């Protein structure tokens, strides 16, 4: 049995890019970007889409 996937206005997703050391961040607005550093990933996610 698979757990239901969360949805909503403030759901962020982080995917490991198979075969690499990179992470793909997906903002609740649909924007995506890849990162090597988790701290940079979270800074981008939490600031996006406002770019604070």
Residue pairs with C-beta under 8 A, 6 or more apart in sequence:
8 28
9 28
10 28
11 28
12 25
12 26
12 27
12 28
12 45
13 25
13 26
14 23
14 24
14 25
14 26
14 41
14 45
15 23
15 24
15 26
16 22
16 23
16 24
17 23
17 24
17 34
21 36
22 34
22 35
22 36
23 34
23 35
23 36
23 38
23 41
24 32
24 33
24 34
24 35
25 32
25 33
25 34
25 35
25 41
25 44
25 45
26 32
27 45
27 48
27 49
29 48
29 49
31 48
31 49
33 41
33 44
35 41
35 44
